[in-house]
Amino acid sequence: MDTSNPKQDRLTADLKRWHTRLKPFSGEMRRNPTPAEDTLWQALRNRQLNNVKFRRQHAIGHFIVDFLSTEHQLIIEVDGEVHAGPSQAEYHEARSYRLATAGYRVLRFPNEQALTSLPTVLQAIREALASLHQ
């Protein structure tokens, strides 16, 4: 890894794929978050939760995850109705498995929970962060 480029250590996706497909898509998702993603982001941004840095709509391999703490290898996903179908459940299970085998822990929350029970969601994230240090 090239240490002369400080951005290099943030890359978790293939550089060519990042520039051609993932960067434009993740940028669009950052500009137009769902209400649930925006609600959670407002609570995570600027190290507001346990002084942990989170990135949003970050590419890992060929996936884009909603929120990521690279320091803690913790991924947080907020899933809407489109994610509820059986084929999506299979996809998310396989995706979570691939991310876990790459060393990440994945937490999933339904949109409704992020919107109506934000303190509960934040507590679950705090507990996950604490368990990663044990």
N, C-alpha and C positions, 0 to 999 in steps of 0.2 A: 504494500500500500504506500502511496506517495504521501509522505508526511509534510511536504512543502505546500500542499493544497489542503486547507482546513476543511473544505467541503467534502473532500474525498472520504473522510471517516464517517460521513452521514449516508453514504451511498449503500443501499441494501438491495439494489436492483441492477440488472445489466444496463450499462450506460447507454448503449444504442437503443434498447427497448424503452428506456426511461425517456429519452429525447423524442422518439418518434411516436410513442403511443401513451405511455403512462403519465408523463408530465402534463400534456394537455388535458387528459381526463381527470387527473387528480386536482388540477387547477380549477377546472369547471366545478368539481364537487366541493371544493373549498369556497368558491364564490356563491354557490347555491346549496347550502346545507339544508337538510330537513330540519323542521322545528326541534325535533328531539336531539339531533346532532348539535345544533346550535346551543340548545339549553345546556347540554353536557359540556360543550366546549367552553362556554362562559365560566363554568365552575373549574375547569382544568387548566385553562390558559394562564400564562405568566406565573407558573409554579404555585398556583393557589392551593393545590392539594398536596400536603406533605412536602412542599418545596421540590416537587418532582416535575421535570421538564417533559411535556407531552408534545408530540407533533400530530397534526391531523392530516388525514388523507395521504398517508405515506406509503410509498411503494416498497414492498418486500418481495423479491423474486418477481413473479408476474401478477402478484396480488396487490391491491390497494386496500390498506386497513384504515378504519375510521380514525383511531387514535393509537399512538405508540409511544411508550417510554423506552428509548433505546438503552438507557442506563439500566433499567430493570427488566428489559426484554418482555414487557407486558403490553399486550394488545387489548384494546377495548373496542368492541363492535356494538353498534346500535342498529337493531334490525326492525324494519317496518313490515307492513302487511305483505309486500312482494316477496319477503323472505320466508313466509309461513308455509308455502306449499311443500308437498313431499319431495319433489325433485330439488328444491332449494335446500331442504333439510339435509339431503344426501350430499349436496355440493358443499354446504357449510361444514358438515362433519369431515369430509375429505380435506377441505381447505384447512380446518383447524388442526387436523392430524399432520398435514404437511408443515404448517407453521410450528407446531409443537416439536416435530422432529428436527426442525431448524433451531430449536432452543427457546422458542417463545411460549409464553402462557397466554391463552386467549380467554377473555371474559366477554360474555354476550348478554345484552340487555334488550328487551323489547322496547320499541319507541314509547309505548304507553307508560312503561315504568320510568323511563328517563324524564318524561313530561310530568308525571303525577307523583312520583316517589323519589325525587332527586336525592334527598338525604340518605335514603336506603341504598341507592346506587353508589353514592360516594363512599358510604361506609363499607360496602362490599369491595370497592377498589382499594380503600385503605387497608382492609384485611388482607387482600391479595398482595399488596406491597409489603406488608409486615411479614407474611408467610414466605416471601421470596428471600427474606434476610435471615431465616432460621436455618 
